[in-house]
Amino acid sequence: MHPTLLETLAAWLLIVAFVISLAYELWRASAKAGASRHDSWRAFLVWNLWLYVVAAVVIVLLLAAVPGAAWVGLVFSALIVVVSIFYYNPVIMLERKPGLVDWVEDLLYTGLLFVVVAFLWLEVAGLALA
């Protein structure tokens, strides 16, 4: 069984979003270490690594066309968007004293996840891109 176009697009957007996020968080853990309590290798391993593992599982489920994968991806992506808006931005981002790179990464990451949510919502609703 093959994934639908929407599942495939969502998976690839998740790959792009999480590669951007991973590169950013590794940069913060190394080049910006100590700038905030969130910028260290320990913080990365304790708080961030699990997120990339879960994202990888969701991506594999979508690309493997596992039944229910669209729902899993939708719930996961929607939760990440909510956390980004209501926790990451008002707490972590402000503690990091963000610059241009921080805001660009945040907007790209969250924007891509919004698109993933839209694509997977269409998928679970039984609609397709025409």
Protein Blocks (a to p, Z undefined) as FASTA:
>chain_A
ZZdfklmmmmmmmmmmmmmmmmmmmmmmmmmgokamklcfklmmmmmmmmmmmmmmmmmm
mmnopghklmmmmmmmmmmmmmmmmmmmmmmmmmnopafklmmmmmmmmmmmmmmmmmmm
mmmnopacZZ
